[in-house]
Amino acid sequence: MKFGIDRPSKLFQHWEQPVPAWTLSIIWIFLISFVAFIWHLGSIGLVDETEPLFAEAARQMTETGDWITPYFNGATRFDKPPLIYWLMAIAYQTIGVNEWAVRLPSALAAIALTTMGFYTLKQFGFPSPAAAETAAVPNLPHKTSRQRWLAAWIGAAMMALNTHTIVWARTGVSDMLLSGCMGIALLAFFCGYAQPARPQVQARWYLAFYVLSALAVLTKGPVGIVLPVLIIGAFLLYVGNGWTVLREMRLLRGGLIFLAIAVPWYILVIQANGQEYIDSFFGYHNFERFTEVVNRHDAPWYFYFFAVLVGFAPWSLYLPVAIARLRIWQRTHWQQQPRATHLGLFVSSWLLIIFSFFTIAVTKLPSYVLPLMPAAAILVALLWSEQITRPQISRSVLITGIVNTIFLAALAGAVLYSPNWLGDDPTMRNLPEVIRQSGLLPWGAASWAIAAIVMLVLLLRRRGRWLWLVNFMGFFAFIVFAVMPAFSVVDGLRQLPLRQLSATMLQAQQPQEILTMLGFQKPSLVFYTERPILFISDPDDLEDQLEQLFEQNTPSVLMVAFPHKLREADLEPEQYQLVEQAGAYQLIRIQLPLKEN
């Protein structure tokens, strides 16, 4: 049985002309970027527990004028370098202190990365060395041009429309900014590497690599340059032209540019904070995260196999085929090919180095593999651009397509069953029932079920060229009709009550009254009240804390707590006044000194 493709239509041939193709491409990138990164970006509140830490540190920079040392809740915050805070602070000063401003740097980084991925694939997205050789023949450019346009369109869609990228591009933390800076830097390197006959163009791309690598270091520290060096080093070692390329890159000049951008802030922050900063940032947040388990973020060695499978689904199913088709073991063959044909090899090094690096690291988080998603998208896009333009799809892609169909059907079932996995968060115990009543589950399940049915029909009717499009449409529908509305539902249960209590606290706070939180930490209260919050983690410590506050002439405290935490602290109803209840939280006032039980 052969699974063939139709001949290119006249309409597609028309799209290949420069003006229609670029017009269509701009519309395409705008559409996928809008849905993935911009649509409803600021419609839900900041999500505890990490996002408000970044948002408030940036707000305090604008309030204090100290753009060197980040602070949160009156204490230094040395977790991350300042670029994400600076960009948020600039956004605050431009569009105001709100959720849009917090998330805008992440969204823009994702859009820039998607656009750069499109450009790189359009220029160098040859699915094979043979395709590049065909492109060099004056009378035979048509097929390879079509393949590169297809690779660019498909690759941009995969870069934007995957779970990992969508989540972190809509979150005001440093992960997407790191992925954007590092990813664009690596693609800039390749654009320079692939054009040895154009030294001026090559020099500009290498300059962009140095600048963006420096910005990556200002986003998340040494990892911003360590990973690119490992990726490029492994790639050059494989192709065997390392010394030539390093001379082209003008390492001395590039290194000075890199240092001039990346180093000054580190010097200033160390001057301002001394050994405390060195121990916290370089010691704890870098060295210890790699060598030890930090904040209980441990996982088995195979954790990232599942993280990539789920985070890049459904495209991840095609990654093994996309890597295997390159035949990396044929090193001599690849060393004889022009540089412009090496994109698949380069992104393979990119993916494997990042995957291996964080697999070795002891502390494990799903977000750590976010920077490999662009490489995965390029690999799968190269695979599909080849499959679409060949007489019949390969047996390996056919088998993967069958697995893909089963996977989509399983996703449909998982969506319907998902409420049974919810309910662990004490702030929204009734989430499973609310999700069931929202009507979102049938929409989400239908998105994947219809996609699975269509994919099965296409396989049976020998239309394998459209399998990638079915995945795209299924994912697109799932995001639009299920995921985005679900964000609002969860926000209404988990974060909206805290925003409501924040507004009440600002209205109800009396002179010299202290704002406190008992039994847990929700940093969003600090951001929304724009006030310092005293966190009392252990209910058993409440009485001693209240005594200390009374000795400091504090007349009363406003406290946010769960009811069961008040009982754990042995507080009786007559010892406090209930000010407001929102969701699972209570806002109470305790007059000092505390009344005896």
C-alpha positions in Angstrom: 0.0 0.0 0.0 1.4 3.4 -1.0 0.4 6.6 0.7 1.0 9.2 -2.0 0.5 12.9 -2.4 -1.3 15.0 -5.0 0.7 17.1 -7.5 1.2 20.7 -6.3 -1.9 22.8 -7.1 -1.8 26.0 -9.2 -2.9 27.9 -6.1 0.2 26.6 -4.2 2.4 27.5 -7.1 0.9 31.0 -7.0 1.7 31.3 -3.3 5.3 30.5 -4.0 5.8 33.8 -5.8 7.7 36.2 -3.6 5.0 38.8 -2.9 2.1 36.4 -2.1 4.4 34.1 -0.2 5.7 36.8 2.1 2.3 38.3 2.5 0.9 34.9 3.5 3.8 34.4 5.8 3.3 37.6 7.7 -0.4 36.8 8.1 0.5 33.3 9.2 3.0 34.4 11.9 0.7 37.1 13.1 -2.2 34.6 13.5 -0.3 31.9 15.3 1.5 34.4 17.5 -1.7 36.3 18.4 -3.5 33.1 19.4 -0.5 31.5 21.2 1.0 34.6 22.9 -1.2 37.7 22.9 -4.8 36.7 23.0 -6.1 37.2 26.6 -2.6 37.7 27.8 -3.5 40.0 30.6 -7.1 38.7 31.3 -6.2 36.6 34.3 -4.3 37.6 37.5 -0.8 36.8 38.4 -0.4 33.1 39.2 1.2 32.2 42.6 3.8 31.3 43.6 6.6 32.5 41.2 5.1 35.0 38.8 4.3 37.7 41.4 7.9 37.4 42.7 9.2 38.7 39.4 6.4 41.2 39.0 6.9 42.8 42.4 10.7 42.9 42.1 10.3 44.9 38.9 7.7 47.1 40.5 10.0 47.9 43.4 12.7 48.8 41.0 10.5 51.5 39.5 9.4 52.6 43.0 12.8 52.8 44.6 14.9 53.7 41.6 17.4 51.0 42.4 17.9 49.1 39.1 20.9 47.1 40.4 19.6 45.1 43.4 16.2 43.4 43.0 14.0 43.3 46.1 10.8 41.5 47.0 8.8 42.2 50.1 11.7 44.2 51.6 14.3 41.5 51.1 16.9 41.1 48.4 16.0 38.7 45.6 19.1 37.2 44.0 17.4 34.3 42.2 17.8 35.8 38.7 19.7 38.5 36.9 18.0 41.8 36.1 17.0 41.8 32.4 13.5 40.4 33.0 13.0 42.9 35.8 14.2 45.8 33.6 11.9 44.9 30.8 8.9 44.5 33.1 9.8 47.9 34.7 10.0 49.5 31.3 6.6 48.0 30.4 5.2 49.4 33.7 6.3 52.8 32.8 4.8 52.4 29.3 1.4 50.7 29.8 1.0 50.7 33.5 1.5 48.3 36.4 -0.7 45.4 35.3 -0.7 41.8 34.2 -0.1 42.8 30.5 3.1 44.6 31.4 4.3 41.6 33.5 3.9 39.1 30.7 4.7 41.3 27.7 8.5 40.6 27.8 7.8 36.8 27.7 5.3 37.2 24.8 7.5 39.4 22.8 10.5 37.0 23.2 8.3 34.1 22.0 7.2 36.1 19.0 10.7 37.1 18.1 11.9 33.5 18.4 9.1 32.3 16.2 9.9 34.9 13.6 13.6 34.1 13.6 12.8 30.4 13.3 10.6 31.1 10.3 13.4 33.2 8.6 16.1 30.6 9.3 14.0 27.8 7.8 13.0 29.8 4.8 16.7 30.5 4.1 18.3 27.2 5.1 15.5 24.7 5.6 16.8 22.2 3.1 15.4 18.8 4.2 18.5 17.1 2.8 21.9 17.9 1.1 20.5 16.7 -2.2 17.8 19.3 -2.0 20.4 22.0 -1.5 22.3 20.7 -4.6 19.1 20.9 -6.6 18.5 24.5 -5.5 21.9 25.4 -6.9 20.9 24.3 -10.4 19.5 27.4 -12.2 16.6 25.6 -14.0 15.5 23.4 -11.1 14.8 25.7 -8.1 11.1 25.1 -7.8 10.8 22.1 -5.6 13.5 23.2 -3.1 12.0 26.6 -2.8 8.6 25.0 -2.0 10.2 22.8 0.6 11.8 25.7 2.4 8.5 27.7 2.4 6.7 24.7 3.8 9.5 24.1 6.4 9.2 27.7 7.5 5.4 27.7 7.8 5.2 24.4 9.5 8.2 25.2 11.8 6.8 28.5 12.9 3.5 26.8 13.8 5.3 24.2 15.8 7.5 26.7 17.6 4.5 28.7 18.7 1.8 26.1 19.2 3.2 23.7 21.7 2.2 23.5 25.4 5.6 24.4 26.8 6.0 27.6 24.8 2.5 28.8 25.2 2.6 28.4 29.0 5.9 30.1 29.5 5.2 32.8 26.9 2.2 33.8 28.9 4.0 33.8 32.3 5.9 36.7 33.7 9.1 34.9 34.6 12.5 34.6 33.0 12.2 31.2 31.3 10.7 32.4 28.0 13.1 35.4 27.8 16.0 33.0 28.2 14.7 30.7 25.5 14.1 33.6 23.2 17.6 35.2 23.7 19.4 31.8 23.5 17.3 30.5 20.6 17.7 33.6 18.5 21.5 33.7 19.3 21.9 30.1 18.2 19.9 30.7 15.0 22.0 33.9 14.3 25.1 31.8 14.7 23.9 29.3 12.1 22.9 32.1 9.7 26.4 33.3 9.9 28.0 29.9 9.7 25.9 29.0 6.6 27.1 31.9 4.6 31.0 31.7 4.4 31.0 33.4 1.0 29.4 36.5 2.3 31.8 37.8 5.0 30.0 41.1 5.8 26.6 39.3 6.2 28.3 36.6 8.2 30.0 39.2 10.6 26.6 40.8 11.3 25.1 37.5 12.2 28.0 36.6 14.5 27.7 40.0 16.1 24.0 39.3 16.8 25.1 36.0 18.4 27.4 37.7 20.8 24.8 40.4 21.8 22.0 37.9 22.3 24.2 35.5 24.3 25.1 38.4 26.6 21.4 39.2 27.0 20.8 35.5 27.9 23.4 35.8 30.6 21.6 38.9 31.9 18.4 36.9 31.9 19.4 33.7 33.8 23.1 33.7 34.4 26.0 31.5 33.2 23.7 29.0 31.6 23.0 31.6 29.0 26.5 31.2 27.5 27.4 27.7 28.8 24.7 26.0 26.7 25.4 27.8 23.5 29.1 27.1 23.8 28.5 23.4 24.4 26.0 23.3 21.5 28.2 25.0 19.0 31.3 23.2 20.3 29.7 19.8 19.8 28.4 20.8 16.4 31.8 22.1 15.1 33.6 19.1 16.5 31.3 16.8 14.5 31.6 18.7 11.2 35.4 19.1 11.8 35.8 22.8 10.8 36.0 24.3 14.2 39.2 26.3 13.8 38.0 27.9 10.6 34.7 28.9 12.0 36.2 30.2 15.2 38.5 32.5 13.2 35.5 33.7 11.2 33.7 34.5 14.5 36.5 36.8 15.6 36.4 35.6 19.1 38.5 38.4 20.6 36.2 41.1 19.3 33.1 39.1 20.0 34.2 38.3 23.5 34.8 41.9 24.3 31.3 42.8 23.0 29.9 40.0 25.1 31.7 41.1 28.2 30.8 44.7 27.7 27.1 43.8 27.8 27.0 40.9 30.2 29.5 41.8 33.0 28.9 45.4 34.2 25.7 44.6 36.1 27.4 41.7 37.9 30.2 43.9 39.0 27.7 46.5 40.3 25.5 44.1 42.1 28.5 42.4 43.8 29.9 45.8 44.8 26.5 46.6 46.3 25.9 43.3 48.1 29.2 41.5 48.3 29.6 37.9 49.3 25.9 37.5 50.0 25.1 37.9 46.3 27.9 35.5 45.2 26.8 32.8 47.7 23.1 33.1 46.8 23.2 33.5 43.0 26.3 31.6 41.9 26.4 29.2 44.8 22.8 28.3 45.5 20.9 29.2 42.3 23.5 27.8 39.9 26.0 25.4 41.4 23.7 23.7 43.9 20.8 23.5 41.4 23.0 21.5 39.1 24.6 19.3 41.8 21.9 19.0 44.4 18.1 18.9 44.8 16.8 22.4 45.4 13.3 23.1 46.8 12.4 19.5 46.5 12.5 19.6 42.7 13.8 16.1 42.2 12.8 13.6 39.6 14.1 10.4 38.0 16.6 10.5 35.2 14.0 9.8 32.5 11.8 12.8 33.6 12.6 14.9 30.6 11.5 12.2 28.2 8.0 12.7 29.5 8.5 16.5 29.7 9.3 16.7 26.0 6.7 14.2 25.0 3.9 16.1 26.7 5.3 19.6 26.4 5.9 19.3 22.6 2.9 17.1 21.9 1.6 16.1 19.4 4.7 17.0 17.3 7.0 15.2 19.7 5.9 11.8 18.3 7.8 12.6 15.1 11.0 13.6 16.8 12.6 10.1 16.7 12.0 9.8 12.9 13.1 13.4 12.4 16.4 12.7 14.1 17.0 9.3 12.6 16.4 10.5 9.0 19.5 12.7 9.3 21.7 9.6 9.7 24.1 11.4 12.0 26.3 8.4 12.1 27.4 9.1 8.5 29.9 11.8 9.6 32.1 11.7 6.6 29.1 12.2 4.3 28.0 15.2 6.3 31.5 16.7 6.4 31.5 16.8 2.6 28.3 18.8 2.4 28.0 22.6 2.1 27.4 24.5 5.3 24.0 25.7 4.2 22.8 22.1 4.4 23.8 21.6 8.1 20.7 23.1 9.8 19.3 19.7 10.8 22.7 18.6 12.2 23.0 21.9 14.1 19.6 21.7 15.8 20.2 18.1 16.6 23.2 19.2 18.6 21.1 21.9 20.1 18.4 19.5 21.2 20.6 16.7 22.5 23.0 19.0 24.4 20.2 20.8 26.3 18.4 17.5 27.0 21.6 15.8 28.3 22.7 18.8 30.3 19.5 19.0 32.3 19.2 15.3 32.6 22.5 15.3 34.3 21.5 18.2 36.6 20.1 17.0 39.9 17.4 19.6 40.3 14.7 19.1 37.6 11.9 21.3 36.5 9.7 21.0 33.3 10.7 24.6 32.3 14.4 23.6 32.0 13.8 22.0 28.6 11.9 25.0 27.1 15.0 26.1 25.2 15.1 22.9 23.2 11.6 23.3 21.8 12.7 25.5 18.8 15.2 22.8 17.8 12.6 20.2 18.1 10.2 22.3 15.9 12.9 22.8 13.2 13.7 19.0 13.1 10.1 18.0 12.7 9.4 20.8 10.2 12.3 19.6 8.0 10.9 16.1 8.2 7.4 17.2 7.0 8.7 19.6 4.3 10.4 16.6 2.8 7.4 14.2 3.2 4.9 16.6 1.7 6.9 17.0 -1.5 7.9 13.4 -2.1 5.9 10.9 -4.2 4.9 8.9 -1.0 5.4 9.3 2.7 8.0 7.0 4.3 7.1 3.8 6.1 8.5 5.3 9.4 6.2 8.4 9.1 3.3 6.2 8.3 3.8 4.1 11.4 4.3 7.3 13.5 1.0 8.6 11.9 -0.8 5.5 13.2 0.7 6.1 16.7 -0.3 9.7 16.3 -3.9 8.8 15.7 -4.0 6.6 18.8 -2.3 9.3 20.8 -4.9 11.9 19.8 -7.7 9.5 20.7 -6.1 8.9 24.1 -5.8 12.7 24.6 -9.6 13.0 24.0 -10.2 10.4 26.6 -7.8 12.0 29.0 -9.5 15.3 28.7 -12.9 13.8 29.7 -11.3 11.9 32.6 -9.1 14.9 33.8 -11.4 16.1 36.6 -10.5 12.9 38.5 -6.9 14.1 38.6 -7.8 17.5 40.0 -8.5 18.7 43.5 -5.2 18.6 45.3 -5.0 22.4 45.6 -6.6 23.5 48.9 -7.5 26.9 47.4 -10.0 25.3 44.9 -11.2 22.0 46.3 -14.4 22.2 44.1 -12.4 22.6 40.9 -13.3 19.2 39.4 -17.0 19.9 39.7 -16.6 23.5 38.4 -14.7 22.1 35.3 -17.4 19.5 34.7 -20.1 22.2 34.9 -18.3 24.6 32.6 -18.9 22.6 29.5 -15.3 22.8 28.5 -14.5 19.1 28.7 -16.7 18.1 25.6 -15.1 20.9 23.6 -11.6 19.8 24.6 -12.3 16.2 24.0 -14.0 16.9 20.6 -10.9 18.8 19.4 -8.7 15.8 19.8 -11.4 13.2 18.9 -12.2 14.9 15.6 -8.6 15.2 14.8 -8.0 11.5 15.4 -10.9 10.6 13.2 -9.8 12.9 10.4 -6.2 11.5 10.7 -7.5 8.0 10.4 -9.5 8.8 7.3 -6.5 10.5 5.7 -4.3 7.5 6.4 -6.9 5.1 4.9 -7.4 7.4 1.9 -3.6 7.7 1.3 -3.4 11.4 2.0 -0.5 11.3 4.4 0.7 14.8 3.4 -2.0 16.4 5.5 -1.2 14.6 8.8 0.8 17.6 10.2 -2.1 19.9 9.4 -4.6 17.7 11.3 -2.3 18.0 14.4 -2.2 21.8 13.9 -5.9 22.2 13.6 -6.6 19.9 16.6 -4.1 21.7 18.8 -5.4 25.1 17.6 -9.0 24.2 18.4 -8.0 22.7 21.8 -6.3 26.0 22.8 -9.1 28.2 21.6 -12.1 26.3 22.8 -10.8 24.6 26.0 -7.5 25.8 27.3 -8.1 29.6 27.2 -11.5 29.4 28.8 -10.1 26.9 31.4 -7.5 29.5 32.4 -10.3 31.9 33.3 -12.1 29.2 35.3 -9.0 28.4 37.4 -8.2 32.0 37.9 -11.7 32.7 39.2 -11.2 30.0 41.9 -7.6 30.3 42.7 -6.4 33.9 42.2 -9.4 36.1 42.0 -10.2 35.7 45.7 -6.7 37.0 46.5 -7.1 40.0 44.3 -10.5 40.8 46.0 -8.9 40.4 49.5 -6.0 42.7 48.4 -8.5 45.4 47.5 -10.3 45.0 50.8 -7.0 45.1 52.7 -6.1 48.4 51.2 -9.5 49.9 52.1 -9.6 48.4 55.6 -6.0 48.8 56.8 -5.8 51.1 59.8 -2.9 53.3 60.8 0.2 51.2 61.9 -1.7 48.0 61.2 0.4 45.1 59.9 -0.6 42.9 57.0 0.1 39.2 57.6 -0.5 35.8 56.0 -0.8 32.7 58.1 0.3 29.2 57.1 1.2 29.8 53.5 2.8 32.4 51.2 1.0 34.0 48.3 3.3 36.6 46.8 0.5 38.0 44.7 -0.9 39.8 47.8 2.4 41.7 48.0 2.0 42.8 44.4 -1.6 43.7 44.5 -1.5 45.5 47.8 1.8 47.2 47.1 2.5 46.7 50.8 4.9 44.5 52.8 3.4 41.3 54.0 4.5 39.4 57.1 4.5 35.7 56.3 4.0 33.4 59.3 4.5 30.0 57.9 4.0 27.9 61.0 0.7 28.4 62.8 2.4 27.3 66.0 4.5 30.5 65.8 1.6 32.8 65.6 1.3 33.6 69.3 5.0 34.5 69.6 4.8 36.7 66.5 1.8 38.6 67.8 3.6 39.2 71.1 6.6 40.6 69.3 4.4 42.9 67.2 2.6 44.1 70.3 5.9 45.0 71.9 6.7 47.0 68.8 3.5 49.1 69.4 1.5 47.4 66.7 -2.2 47.9 67.5 -3.6 45.2 65.3 -3.0 42.9 62.3 -5.0 42.1 59.2 -4.5 38.5 58.4 -5.3 36.2 55.4 -5.6 32.6 56.3 -7.4 29.4 55.7 -10.0 28.5 58.4 -8.2 25.3 59.3 -4.9 27.2 59.8 -6.6 29.4 62.3 -7.7 26.3 64.2 -4.2 24.9 64.0 -3.0 28.2 65.7 -5.6 27.7 68.5 -7.4 30.9 67.5 -11.0 31.0 68.7 -13.7 33.1 66.9 -13.9 35.5 69.8 -10.2 36.4 69.4 -10.6 38.0 65.9 -13.0 39.8 63.7 -14.0 38.4 60.3 -13.5 41.2 57.8 -14.3 39.3 54.6 -14.3 35.8 53.1 -13.4 35.1 49.5 -13.1 31.6 48.0 -11.2 29.4 50.5 -9.6 32.4 52.3 -10.7 34.5 55.3 -9.5 38.0 56.0 -9.5 38.7 59.7 -8.5 41.4 62.1 -6.7 40.6 65.4 -6.5 43.3 68.1 -3.4 43.3 70.1 -2.6 42.1 72.7 -4.3 38.8 71.8 -7.2 37.9 74.1 -6.7 34.8 76.2 -8.7 31.8 75.3 
